[in-house]
Amino acid sequence: MEPILIPLHLSLFLHILTLLEAGVLSPPIYTPVDDITLDYGNLGQHSNNYDSRIWSGDINSTFSPIQDGESNMTSQSRKAPPSVSQFASQVPYTTARLSYSEFTYNIPLSPGKKFVRLHFNPASYPDFQSSNSLFSVTASDYILLKDFRAYNTADDATPLMREFCVNIETEHSLNITFTPSKDAYVFINGIEIVSMPTNLYTTSVRSIGSNSPYSVKSRKALDMVYRINVGGKAINTTEDTGVYRKWEAADDMYLDGLSKKYSVLAQNDTIELKFVETPEYSAPKEVYNTGRSMWMNKTVNYNLTWSFPVDSNFSYLVRLHFCEFESDVTKIGERVSVIYIANQTAEQGADIILWSGGNGIPTYRDYMLAMIDPGSQKKINLSISFQALHADLSSEYRDATLSGLEIFKLIDPKGELGSIPDLKMTQHGKSFPVLALVAGLVSSILVFFVVGYMVFRRRWKVEHSGSSNRIMKFKTTPGSSHPCRYFSLAEIKAATKNFSDALIIGAGGFGNVYKGCIDSGATAVAIKRLKPESSQGVHEFETEIEMLSELHHRHLVSLIGYCSDKGEMILVYDYMAHGTLRDHLYHTTNPPLPWEQRLQICIGAARGLQYLHSGVKGTIIHRDVKSTNILLDDKWVAKVSDFGLSKGTTTMSETHISTIVKGSFGYLDPEYYRRQRLTEKSDVYSFGVVLCEVLCARPAVIHTEKTEAHQVNLAEWAKSCHQNGALDQMIDPSLRGKIGAECLNIFADVAISCMHDDGTERPSMNDVVRGLELALELQPSAEENINCTEKIGETETSSSEQSCATNNSIICISATIFSEINNPIGR
């Protein structure tokens, strides 16, 4: 036994020595004004092996408990039983104060925000069985714990710590009261109270599901639920920034299956972190030089996702810590992702370099959300998910990374931890049957009025529209995590100045599109108002709402909400500052777009279609891909729009959908028209036409100079030029001499292959994206390449030989250009 004990004692001594040296060499970043550590049930002062502080016993001290005056029972101190747990054998877990009656500690403090940490060792003490402990804890105006049973919360051999953030205003003291439930006892082993830096967590944060920021006011308190050093080691209290927080490791236990399989741990111990706007005390450096990333796997489609069980029907503050420490990522747009929290979009374009200002600069982002469950589940999952994008399409960093996270539950003064009272119902005594009776009566009355309203609305619509098929049947998809916002007609009129013609930014057979402002003018939106006689009827209107309520991607237009008030059918989208792609190609006064920018727009639109075809929602076929349905935001990011004709397969094994042919002339897949069998390759054909528009700056249907009645199909004309080796005839005159020969050949091959007569011979959108990216990679050397587009017609290759070569390139496009694709799964 002795040969084992001696090395253990030596190891412990060296560990303590290391901590002491670290304390001398690395002073804490922040020194708290108040740093109080109380060891309950103990006498004198004691230290432990895990931090450098002295813990003061409460027996015969200024921190002795104040007993409830109405009770004859006094609190008692007890030693904890022996434990195999290393922590349970350390202060403050070796002794406890226990009582069957209420007691209070009055602790003098300076004003300001404080960490309050309650320590529990849920063991059975002499005369106190652990299963009989049930109690509540309040701190001045805050209910910290209610009907708390530490025995159920932790293993009876493992100590437990609960951390809270509370504000001390002017009273200069904090009353912490422990109240046992009936026939139960209360116990406490230790309390820490530590001052925190001003506004460490009291900030204005983004509210998920709302356009307005949320201010975490000083009157709010916080209950720490999770604090994790993502991808790194556990960080002990002495390694924190001076406020003695503990950072857990093992974030992988919260990952979903794909994230566990494909994500990787990232680390850079040599980087010199630079704290610019983020205070250095926000988190230890060990948090910011480690992380978990998606790993840049271009063939696997998954989101990096954690799921954290939390109490339902409470509000939560989520803080995400970031630091870009990959030495190759130094510019804005090189690593961009979408962040979803609780299945709601938190960030459309998360860019760490943009947020922080550079490589090696830590930053964090705060989000507020309510976790509502209308059912009876006490626990629900709060998910945090990253979807990789890359805003700069010439970049290789299709990745996302996270360094740390903290999740807090909100506490309201005199309330239960930020609870939502309307959703909570007591079941004690006779109150539950009474409430059930009232609820039943109210429900019956509500159903009666709803049915009456629906009957009235149905009659009104029939009378005013003259057609029963105008009756709205749309409902928000049950369980949808992205519900649409409903606008009244009055709100829409206010946003558009009563549908002012001056605000019309687009028009079509469906009706007009207006630029409007909502939320007191804070948010610009595009408002599409369908004409009553529009061919885009109720079904298409409902389809668009249902599709865009479920689909969220950087390259799909975002639907904000809709209006179906007084017979109107109105859709409200994010405002796209640069309009449609067609607006910048032909029949326009806008300056011509540079070729590289056109390529980036094409790649963005292709990514949107790729997501529809191979995303998590199964295969969705857009069915109306055209240049007017590709919108451009203020940063020229392409967004696929207009989902009124979209169709979704019910299973991934479906190869086609039999349907009535719908689409736009000039873009319609001939095979789909002939066979009336819709597949995702119909979208590919239409997108090939769009690529031709981009290259040629000509419409999908060309009117000849002789007569407007004589029309030429752009797709057929482009195929003819390609086959005859006349690519130079296809190019927009503004682009002549500005496209590299290799880039042009690849782009043309992709476009022509998309329009193959046989749908099975067309590439997938995955292949199209890769082909366009290859074209973009070949473009930067265009200025140095002597074989620019103006030289193409001077080649020694005859027209017939070039025709043969280009035909072969079409046939081999999947085998050669896309040879790197080993797994057809989309990103």
C-alpha positions in Angstrom: 0.0 0.0 0.0 2.8 2.4 0.9 4.5 2.3 -2.6 1.2 3.6 -4.0 0.5 6.3 -1.4 3.9 7.9 -1.6 3.7 8.8 -5.3 0.1 10.0 -4.9 1.1 12.4 -2.1 4.0 13.5 -4.2 1.8 14.1 -7.2 -0.6 16.1 -5.0 2.2 18.2 -3.6 3.5 19.0 -7.1 0.0 19.9 -8.3 -0.4 22.4 -5.4 3.1 23.8 -6.1 2.1 24.2 -9.8 -1.0 26.1 -8.8 1.0 28.4 -6.4 3.5 29.1 -9.1 0.8 29.8 -11.6 -0.8 32.2 -9.1 2.5 34.1 -8.7 3.5 34.2 -12.4 0.1 34.9 -13.8 -1.9 37.3 -11.6 -5.7 37.2 -12.2 -7.0 39.4 -14.9 -9.8 40.7 -12.7 -9.6 41.2 -8.9 -13.1 41.1 -7.3 -14.1 43.6 -4.7 -16.0 40.9 -2.8 -14.6 37.4 -2.5 -16.4 35.6 0.2 -16.2 31.8 0.8 -18.2 30.3 3.6 -17.8 26.7 4.8 -21.1 25.8 6.6 -21.1 23.6 9.7 -17.4 24.2 10.2 -15.3 26.1 12.7 -12.3 28.3 11.8 -10.6 28.7 8.5 -9.8 26.0 6.0 -8.3 25.5 2.5 -8.6 22.8 0.0 -6.4 21.3 -2.7 -8.3 22.8 -5.7 -8.2 26.6 -5.2 -6.0 29.1 -3.4 -8.8 30.7 -1.2 -9.5 30.4 2.5 -12.9 29.1 3.4 -14.4 30.5 6.7 -16.6 28.4 8.9 -19.9 29.8 10.0 -19.8 28.5 13.6 -19.2 31.3 16.1 -18.6 33.7 13.2 -20.2 36.9 11.9 -21.9 34.7 9.3 -23.8 32.5 11.7 -27.4 31.7 10.6 -30.4 33.7 11.7 -33.1 31.1 12.7 -36.8 31.6 12.1 -38.2 33.1 15.3 -41.4 31.1 15.2 -39.7 27.8 15.2 -38.3 26.0 18.3 -36.0 24.0 16.1 -32.4 25.2 15.4 -30.1 24.4 12.6 -27.4 21.8 13.2 -23.9 21.2 11.9 -22.9 17.8 10.7 -19.8 16.2 9.2 -20.3 14.5 5.9 -19.8 10.8 5.8 -16.6 9.4 4.1 -16.8 9.5 0.3 -14.8 8.0 -2.6 -15.2 11.3 -4.4 -12.1 13.4 -4.4 -14.2 16.6 -4.3 -16.4 15.4 -1.5 -13.4 15.0 0.7 -12.5 18.7 0.3 -13.8 21.9 1.8 -16.6 23.0 1.7 -18.2 19.5 1.2 -16.9 17.9 4.4 -19.4 19.6 6.7 -23.0 20.9 6.3 -25.6 23.0 8.1 -29.0 21.2 8.2 -32.4 22.2 9.6 -36.1 21.3 9.6 -36.9 25.0 9.9 -36.1 28.1 7.9 -32.9 30.0 8.5 -31.2 33.0 6.9 -27.7 34.3 6.3 -27.2 38.1 6.1 -24.0 38.8 4.2 -22.6 42.4 4.0 -21.6 43.3 0.4 -20.7 46.2 -1.7 -23.2 47.2 -4.4 -23.0 45.6 -7.9 -23.4 42.3 -9.7 -22.3 39.2 -7.8 -21.7 35.5 -8.5 -23.6 33.5 -5.9 -22.5 29.9 -5.8 -24.3 27.3 -3.6 -22.4 24.1 -2.8 -24.2 20.9 -1.9 -23.0 17.4 -1.0 -26.1 15.3 -1.3 -25.1 12.6 1.2 -26.9 11.1 4.1 -25.8 12.9 7.3 -26.3 11.6 10.9 -30.0 11.9 11.6 -30.7 13.3 8.2 -31.5 11.0 5.3 -30.6 12.5 1.9 -34.0 11.4 0.4 -35.8 13.6 2.9 -34.2 16.9 1.8 -36.6 19.2 -0.1 -36.3 23.0 0.1 -36.3 26.4 -1.6 -33.6 29.1 -1.6 -34.2 32.8 -2.0 -31.7 35.7 -2.3 -33.4 38.9 -1.3 -36.0 39.3 -4.1 -35.0 36.3 -6.2 -36.2 32.7 -5.9 -33.0 30.8 -6.8 -34.2 27.3 -6.1 -37.8 26.0 -5.6 -38.7 22.6 -4.3 -35.1 21.6 -4.9 -33.9 18.0 -4.1 -30.2 17.8 -4.4 -30.4 14.0 -4.0 -32.3 13.8 -7.3 -30.0 16.3 -9.0 -26.7 14.7 -8.4 -25.3 11.3 -7.6 -25.2 10.9 -3.8 -21.4 10.6 -4.0 -20.9 13.7 -6.2 -21.0 17.3 -4.9 -23.1 19.8 -6.7 -22.7 23.5 -7.3 -25.4 25.9 -8.5 -24.3 29.3 -9.8 -26.4 32.5 -10.0 -25.7 36.1 -10.9 -27.6 38.6 -8.8 -27.5 42.4 -8.3 -26.9 44.2 -5.0 -28.2 47.7 -5.4 -28.1 50.0 -2.3 -28.9 47.7 0.7 -25.2 46.7 1.0 -26.1 43.2 2.1 -27.7 40.0 0.8 -30.1 37.8 2.7 -30.0 34.2 1.6 -32.9 32.2 3.1 -33.2 28.4 3.1 -36.8 27.2 3.6 -37.5 23.4 3.9 -40.7 22.0 2.6 -43.2 20.3 4.9 -41.8 17.3 6.7 -38.4 17.8 4.9 -35.1 19.4 5.8 -32.8 21.9 4.2 -29.0 21.8 4.0 -26.1 23.8 2.6 -22.4 23.0 2.6 -20.9 26.2 1.2 -21.5 29.5 -0.4 -19.3 31.7 -2.6 -20.1 35.3 -3.3 -17.7 37.0 -5.8 -18.0 40.4 -7.5 -18.1 40.4 -11.2 -17.0 43.0 -13.7 -19.6 45.6 -14.7 -21.8 44.5 -17.5 -20.2 41.1 -17.8 -23.6 39.6 -18.7 -25.8 42.7 -18.4 -25.9 43.7 -22.1 -28.2 44.4 -25.0 -28.6 41.1 -26.8 -30.3 39.9 -29.9 -33.8 38.4 -29.2 -34.4 35.2 -31.2 -37.8 35.4 -32.9 -38.0 39.2 -32.6 -36.6 42.1 -34.5 -36.1 44.1 -31.3 -33.0 43.8 -29.1 -33.4 42.6 -25.6 -31.7 44.3 -22.6 -30.6 42.1 -19.8 -31.3 44.7 -17.1 -29.6 44.8 -13.7 -32.8 43.7 -12.0 -32.7 40.4 -13.9 -30.7 37.6 -12.3 -29.3 34.6 -14.1 -29.1 30.9 -13.3 -26.1 29.3 -15.0 -27.2 26.1 -16.7 -24.2 25.2 -18.9 -20.6 26.7 -19.2 -18.5 24.6 -21.6 -15.0 25.0 -23.1 -15.9 23.6 -26.5 -13.3 21.3 -27.9 -10.9 21.9 -25.0 -10.1 20.7 -21.5 -12.0 21.4 -18.3 -10.9 24.7 -16.8 -10.6 24.8 -13.0 -11.7 27.8 -11.0 -8.1 29.0 -10.4 -7.5 29.0 -14.2 -10.4 31.4 -14.8 -10.0 35.2 -15.2 -10.3 36.0 -11.5 -14.0 35.3 -10.9 -13.6 31.6 -10.2 -15.9 30.2 -12.9 -15.6 26.5 -13.8 -15.6 25.5 -17.4 -16.7 22.0 -18.2 -15.3 19.9 -21.1 -16.8 17.0 -22.9 -19.1 19.0 -25.2 -19.2 15.9 -27.4 -21.8 14.3 -25.1 -24.3 16.9 -26.4 -23.5 16.5 -30.1 -25.8 14.7 -32.6 -24.6 11.6 -34.5 -23.3 13.2 -37.6 -21.5 15.9 -35.6 -19.8 13.3 -33.5 -18.7 11.5 -36.6 -17.4 14.3 -38.7 -16.5 17.3 -36.5 -12.9 17.8 -35.4 -11.2 19.4 -32.4 -9.2 22.6 -33.4 -6.4 24.0 -31.3 -3.7 26.7 -31.6 -1.5 27.0 -28.5 1.0 29.2 -30.1 -1.3 32.1 -31.2 -1.0 35.4 -29.3 -4.5 36.4 -28.5 -5.3 40.1 -28.9 -8.3 41.4 -26.8 -9.6 44.4 -28.7 -13.3 45.1 -28.0 -13.9 42.0 -26.0 -12.7 42.4 -22.3 -10.0 39.9 -21.4 -12.0 38.7 -18.4 -14.8 37.5 -20.6 -13.3 34.0 -20.8 -9.9 32.3 -20.2 -7.5 32.2 -23.1 -7.8 28.4 -23.0 -11.3 28.8 -24.3 -10.3 31.0 -27.2 -7.4 28.9 -28.5 -9.4 25.7 -28.8 -12.7 24.8 -30.4 -14.7 22.4 -32.5 -15.1 22.8 -36.2 -17.1 21.0 -38.9 -14.0 19.8 -40.8 -14.1 21.0 -44.4 -15.7 17.9 -45.9 -17.2 19.0 -49.1 -19.2 15.8 -49.7 -21.1 15.4 -46.5 -24.2 17.5 -45.8 -24.6 18.0 -42.1 -25.0 20.8 -39.5 -22.7 21.0 -36.5 -25.3 20.6 -33.8 -25.4 20.4 -30.0 -28.6 19.8 -28.0 -28.9 20.8 -24.3 -31.8 19.7 -22.1 -33.3 22.7 -20.4 -36.4 23.4 -18.4 -39.4 24.3 -20.6 -41.3 27.6 -20.4 -38.4 29.8 -19.3 -36.3 32.4 -21.0 -32.6 31.8 -21.6 -29.5 33.9 -22.4 -27.1 32.0 -24.7 -23.5 33.3 -25.1 -21.3 31.9 -27.9 -17.5 32.4 -27.7 -15.5 32.6 -30.9 -11.9 33.2 -32.0 -10.5 32.7 -35.5 -7.2 31.1 -34.8 -6.7 29.2 -38.1 -3.7 31.0 -39.5 -5.0 30.8 -43.1 -8.3 32.5 -42.3 -7.6 36.2 -42.1 -10.1 38.0 -44.3 -13.8 38.8 -44.0 -15.9 36.2 -45.9 -13.4 33.4 -45.8 -15.3 31.4 -43.2 -19.0 32.2 -43.0 -21.9 30.2 -41.4 -25.5 30.3 -40.4 -26.3 29.9 -36.7 -29.5 28.4 -35.6 -30.6 28.4 -31.9 -33.6 26.3 -31.0 -34.2 25.8 -34.7 -34.5 29.5 -35.3 -32.1 31.6 -37.3 -29.8 33.5 -35.0 -27.3 34.7 -37.6 -27.6 34.6 -41.3 -23.9 35.3 -42.0 -21.8 34.5 -39.0 -18.3 35.8 -39.8 -15.8 35.7 -36.9 -13.3 37.9 -38.7 -16.0 40.5 -39.4 -17.1 40.5 -35.7 -13.7 40.5 -34.1 -11.7 42.5 -36.5 -9.0 39.9 -37.3 -7.3 36.6 -36.7 -6.5 35.8 -33.1 -9.0 38.3 -31.7 -11.6 36.8 -29.3 -15.2 37.8 -29.5 -18.6 36.6 -28.3 -22.3 36.9 -29.3 -25.3 37.0 -27.0 -28.8 35.8 -27.8 -32.1 35.7 -25.8 -34.9 33.3 -26.4 -37.9 31.7 -24.8 -38.1 27.9 -24.7 -41.9 27.3 -24.9 -43.5 23.9 -24.8 -47.4 24.0 -24.8 -47.4 20.4 -23.7 -46.5 18.8 -20.4 -42.8 18.2 -21.0 -40.6 19.5 -18.2 -37.5 19.3 -20.2 -36.9 20.2 -23.8 -33.8 20.5 -26.0 -32.2 23.8 -26.7 -30.2 23.2 -29.9 -27.3 25.2 -31.2 -26.5 24.4 -34.8 -24.0 25.7 -37.4 -24.5 25.4 -41.2 -21.4 26.1 -43.2 -21.4 28.7 -46.0 -18.8 30.6 -47.7 -19.7 34.2 -48.7 -16.5 34.6 -50.7 -17.0 31.9 -53.3 -13.4 31.8 -54.2 -12.6 30.6 -50.7 -12.0 27.1 -49.6 -13.2 27.4 -46.0 -16.6 25.9 -46.0 -16.5 25.4 -42.3 -17.9 26.7 -39.0 -16.3 26.7 -35.5 -17.2 27.4 -31.9 -14.8 27.9 -29.0 -17.1 28.1 -25.9 -20.7 28.5 -24.8 -22.6 29.6 -21.7 -26.4 29.2 -21.2 -28.3 31.0 -18.4 -31.9 30.9 -17.3 -33.4 34.2 -16.5 -34.7 35.1 -13.0 -37.3 37.8 -12.4 -37.5 39.5 -9.0 -40.2 37.9 -6.9 -40.7 35.4 -9.7 -39.6 31.9 -10.6 -36.5 32.1 -12.8 -38.0 34.1 -15.6 -41.0 31.7 -15.9 -44.0 32.4 -18.1 -46.9 32.6 -15.7 -49.6 32.1 -18.4 -48.2 28.7 -19.1 -48.0 27.4 -15.6 -50.9 25.9 -13.8 -51.1 24.8 -10.2 -52.3 21.3 -9.4 -52.4 21.6 -5.6 -55.7 21.0 -3.8 -58.9 21.8 -5.7 -57.4 24.4 -8.0 -56.7 22.0 -10.8 -60.3 20.8 -11.3 -61.5 24.4 -11.1 -59.0 25.5 -13.7 -59.8 22.5 -15.9 -63.5 23.4 -15.8 -62.8 27.0 -16.6 -60.4 26.0 -19.4 -63.0 23.6 -20.8 -65.7 26.3 -20.8 -63.4 28.9 -22.3 -62.3 26.4 -25.0 -65.9 25.6 -25.9 -66.8 29.2 -26.2 -63.7 29.8 -28.3 -64.4 26.9 -30.6 -68.0 28.2 -31.1 -66.7 31.7 -32.1 -64.0 30.3 -34.3 -66.5 28.1 -36.2 -68.9 31.0 -36.5 -66.1 33.2 -37.7 -65.0 30.6 -40.3 -68.5 30.3 -41.6 -68.9 34.0 -41.8 -65.5 34.4 -43.5 -66.3 31.6 -46.0 -69.6 33.3 -47.0 -67.9 36.7 -47.2 -65.2 35.4 -49.5 -67.7 33.7 -51.8 -69.9 36.8 -52.0 -67.0 39.2 -52.6 -64.8 37.1 -54.9 -67.5 35.2 -56.7 -65.5 32.0 -56.5 -65.4 29.5 -53.6 -61.8 28.5 -54.6 -60.6 31.8 -53.1 -61.2 30.6 -49.6 -58.0 30.6 -47.6 -57.2 27.3 -46.0 -53.6 28.0 -45.0 -52.5 27.1 -41.5 -49.0 27.3 -40.1 -47.5 23.9 -40.2 -47.9 22.2 -36.8 -44.7 22.0 -34.9 -43.0 24.4 -37.3 -40.0 25.9 -35.7 -40.1 28.9 -38.1 -43.6 30.3 -37.9 -44.5 33.1 -40.3 -45.4 36.5 -39.0 -49.0 37.5 -39.7 -49.6 41.1 -40.9 -53.0 42.8 -40.9 -54.0 44.7 -44.0 -53.7 47.9 -42.0 -50.1 47.1 -41.3 -49.4 46.4 -45.0 -51.1 49.6 -46.1 -49.1 51.6 -43.5 -45.9 49.9 -44.8 -46.7 50.7 -48.5 -48.3 54.1 -47.9 -51.6 52.6 -49.0 -50.0 50.7 -52.0 -48.4 53.9 -53.4 -47.4 53.5 -57.1 -44.2 55.3 -56.2 -43.1 52.3 -54.1 -43.6 49.7 -56.8 -40.3 48.0 -57.5 -41.6 45.1 -59.6 -44.6 43.8 -61.4 -45.8 40.7 -63.2 -48.8 38.6 -64.0 -49.2 37.9 -60.3 -49.4 41.6 -59.3 -47.1 44.3 -58.0 -44.1 44.2 -55.6 -43.8 47.2 -53.3 -40.9 48.4 -51.2 -42.1 48.9 -47.7 -41.0 49.5 -44.1 -42.2 47.7 -41.0 -41.4 47.9 -37.3 -41.7 51.7 -37.2 -39.6 52.1 -40.3 -36.7 50.0 -38.9 -36.9 47.2 -41.4 -37.1 47.4 -45.2 -39.2 44.7 -46.9 -40.5 43.7 -50.2 -44.3 43.2 -50.3 -45.8 41.1 -53.1 -49.5 41.8 -53.6 -51.3 39.2 -55.7 -54.1 40.4 -58.0 -57.5 38.8 -57.5 -57.4 37.5 -61.1 -53.8 36.3 -60.8 -52.9 32.9 -62.2 -50.9 32.4 -59.0 -53.9 31.5 -56.9 -54.6 30.4 -53.4 -52.7 27.1 -53.7 -49.5 28.7 -54.9 -49.9 31.4 -52.2 -50.2 28.7 -49.5 -47.3 26.6 -51.0 -44.9 29.6 -50.9 -45.7 30.2 -47.2 -45.4 26.6 -46.3 -42.1 26.1 -48.2 -40.4 29.2 -46.9 -41.6 28.7 -43.4 -39.6 25.4 -43.3 -36.6 26.3 -45.6 -33.8 28.5 -44.4 -30.6 28.9 -46.4 -28.3 31.8 -47.2 -29.2 31.5 -50.9 -33.0 31.2 -50.5 -35.1 34.4 -50.0 -36.4 34.8 -46.5 -40.2 35.1 -46.0 -41.0 37.4 -43.1 -44.7 36.9 -43.1 -48.0 37.2 -45.0 -51.4 38.8 -45.0 -54.7 37.1 -45.9 -56.9 39.9 -44.6 -60.1 40.9 -46.4 -59.6 38.7 -49.4 -56.0 39.9 -50.0 -53.1 37.6 -50.6 -49.9 39.4 -49.7 -46.4 38.0 -49.0 -43.7 40.0 -47.1 -40.0 39.2 -47.9 -36.6 40.5 -46.9 -35.9 43.5 -49.2 -33.4 42.7 -52.0 -31.6 46.0 -52.7 -30.3 45.0 -56.2 -33.5 43.5 -57.5 -33.5 40.5 -59.9 -30.6 39.0 -61.8 -32.4 39.8 -65.0 -32.4 43.5 -64.0 -28.6 43.5 -64.5 -28.4 41.5 -67.8 -30.6 43.0 -70.5 -33.4 45.5 -71.1 -31.9 47.6 -68.4 -30.1 50.9 -67.8 -28.0 49.3 -65.0 -24.3 48.9 -65.8 -23.2 45.5 -66.9 -22.0 43.2 -64.2 -18.3 42.1 -64.2 -17.8 38.4 -65.3 -16.4 37.3 -61.9 -19.4 38.8 -60.1 -21.8 37.0 -62.5 -20.0 33.7 -61.7 -20.4 34.3 -58.0 -24.1 35.0 -58.4 -24.5 31.8 -60.5 -22.7 29.8 -57.8 -24.9 31.3 -55.1 -28.1 30.5 -57.0 -26.8 27.0 -57.7 -26.2 26.5 -54.0 -29.8 27.5 -53.2 -31.1 24.9 -55.7 -28.6 22.3 -54.4 -30.0 22.8 -50.9 -33.5 22.3 -52.2 -32.6 19.1 -54.0 -30.4 17.5 -51.3 -31.2 19.3 -48.1 -32.6 18.0 -44.8 -36.2 18.4 -46.0 -35.9 15.8 -48.8 -36.0 16.7 -52.5 -37.8 19.9 -53.3 -38.2 20.9 -57.0 -38.6 24.6 -57.5 -40.3 24.3 -60.9 -39.9 27.9 -61.9 -36.2 28.7 -62.0 -35.5 31.8 -64.1 -33.5 35.0 -63.9 -36.3 37.0 -62.5 -36.6 34.5 -59.6 -33.0 35.0 -58.6 -32.8 38.1 -56.3 -29.7 40.0 -55.2 -29.3 41.6 -51.8 -27.3 44.6 -50.9 -24.1 42.6 -50.9 -24.9 40.9 -54.3 -25.6 37.6 -52.6 -28.0 35.5 -54.8 -31.3 34.3 -53.4 -33.6 31.9 -55.1 -37.2 33.1 -54.8 -40.9 32.4 -55.7 -41.8 29.0 -54.4 -45.4 29.0 -55.5 -45.0 26.2 -58.0 -42.6 24.1 -55.9 -43.1 20.4 -55.3 -41.6 18.1 -52.7 -41.2 14.4 -52.8 -42.5 12.5 -49.8 -39.5 10.1 -49.7 -36.0 10.3 -50.9 -36.6 7.2 -53.1 -39.1 8.9 -55.3 -37.6 9.5 -58.8 -40.3 11.8 -60.2 -43.6 13.4 -59.6 -46.5 13.1 -62.1 -48.0 16.6 -62.3 -49.7 19.1 -64.5 -47.0 20.9 -66.4 -46.3 24.4 -65.0 -43.4 26.7 -65.6 -42.2 29.7 -67.6 -41.9 29.7 -71.4 -38.3 29.5 -72.5 -37.2 27.8 -69.2 -39.5 24.8 -69.3 -37.8 21.4 -69.5 -38.9 19.8 -72.9 -38.8 16.3 -71.3 -41.0 17.4 -68.5 -43.4 19.0 -71.0 -43.5 15.8 -73.1 -43.8 13.2 -70.3 -45.5 15.3 -67.6 -43.0 13.7 -65.1 -41.3 16.2 -62.9 -37.8 15.6 -61.5 -35.1 17.7 -60.0 -33.4 17.6 -63.4 -36.2 19.9 -64.7 -34.7 22.6 -62.4 -31.3 21.8 -63.8 -32.5 22.4 -67.3 -34.0 25.8 -66.3 -30.8 26.8 -64.5 -28.9 26.0 -67.7 -31.0 28.5 -69.5 -30.2 31.1 -66.7 -26.5 30.4 -67.2 -26.9 31.2 -70.9 -28.7 34.4 -70.0 -25.8 35.3 -67.8 -23.2 34.7 -70.5 -25.2 36.1 -73.4 -27.1 38.9 -71.8 -30.1 37.8 -73.8 -33.6 36.8 -72.7 -34.7 33.1 -72.7 -36.9 33.8 -75.7 -35.2 36.0 -78.3 -37.3 38.1 -80.7 -35.7 38.4 -84.1 -35.1 41.7 -85.8 -37.5 40.8 -88.6 -40.6 40.5 -86.6 -41.7 40.3 -83.0 -43.8 37.2 -83.9 -40.7 35.3 -84.9 -39.1 33.9 -81.7 -35.9 32.0 -81.1 -35.4 29.8 -78.0 -32.1 30.9 -76.2 -31.4 27.3 -75.2 -31.5 26.0 -78.8 -29.5 28.9 -80.1 -26.8 28.4 -77.4 -26.6 24.7 -78.1 -26.1 25.5 -81.8 -23.4 28.0 -81.1 -21.6 25.6 -78.8 -21.9 22.7 -81.3 -20.6 24.8 -84.1 -17.6 26.1 -82.1 -19.0 29.7 -82.1 -18.8 30.5 -78.4 -17.6 34.0 -79.3 -21.0 34.7 -80.8 -22.7 33.9 -77.4 -20.7 36.3 -75.2 -22.2 39.6 -74.0 -20.3 42.3 -75.9 -19.4 44.0 -72.6 -17.5 40.9 -71.6 -15.4 40.4 -74.7 -11.7 40.0 -73.8 -12.5 39.7 -70.1 -13.2 35.9 -69.8 -10.4 33.4 -69.7 -10.6 30.7 -72.4 -10.5 27.8 -69.9 -13.1 29.5 -67.7 -15.4 30.1 -70.7 -15.1 26.5 -71.9 -15.9 25.1 -68.4 -18.8 27.5 -68.0 -20.3 26.7 -71.4 -19.9 23.0 -70.9 -21.8 23.2 -67.6 -24.6 25.3 -69.2 -25.0 23.1 -72.2 -24.9 19.9 -70.2 -27.7 21.2 -68.0 -29.9 21.5 -71.1 -29.3 18.0 -72.3 -32.4 16.6 -74.0 -32.2 13.5 -71.8 -32.8 14.4 -68.2 -30.7 11.5 -66.9 -27.7 12.9 -68.8 -27.9 16.2 -67.0 -25.6 16.8 -64.0 -26.9 17.1 -60.5 -26.9 20.5 -58.8 -24.0 19.3 -56.7 -22.1 18.8 -60.0 -23.2 22.1 -61.3 -21.9 23.9 -58.2 -18.5 22.2 -58.5 -18.3 23.0 -62.2 -19.0 26.6 -61.7 -16.6 26.8 -58.8 -13.9 25.4 -61.1 -14.7 28.0 -63.7 -14.3 30.7 -61.0 -11.0 29.3 -60.0 -9.8 29.5 -63.6 -10.9 33.0 -64.1 -8.4 35.1 -62.0 -5.6 34.3 -64.5 -7.7 35.6 -67.4 -5.7 38.8 -67.8 -2.5 36.9 -68.1 -3.9 34.2 -70.4 -3.1 35.0 -74.0 -6.0 32.7 -75.1 -8.7 35.2 -74.1 -12.2 35.0 -75.5 -11.4 37.4 -78.4 -8.8 34.8 -79.6 -11.3 31.9 -79.7 -12.4 32.5 -83.2 -8.7 32.4 -84.4 -8.0 28.9 -83.3 -6.5 26.5 -85.9 -9.1 23.9 -85.0 -11.8 23.7 -87.6 -15.5 24.2 -86.7 -16.2 20.6 -87.2 -13.2 19.5 -85.0 -14.2 21.9 -82.3 -17.8 20.7 -82.5 -16.5 17.1 -81.9 -14.3 18.3 -79.0 -17.1 20.2 -77.3 -19.5 17.3 -77.7 -17.0 15.1 -76.0 -16.5 17.6 -73.2 -20.3 17.5 -72.6 -20.3 13.7 -72.5 -17.3 13.6 -70.1 -18.3 16.5 -67.8 -19.4 14.3 -64.9 -16.4 11.9 -65.3 -13.7 14.5 -65.8 -14.6 17.9 -64.4 -16.4 16.4 -61.4 -14.0 13.5 -60.9 -13.3 14.7 -57.3 -16.9 13.9 -56.2 -16.8 10.5 -54.5 -20.0 10.9 -52.5 -23.0 12.4 -54.1 -24.4 13.7 -50.8 -24.8 17.4 -50.8 -23.0 19.7 -48.5 
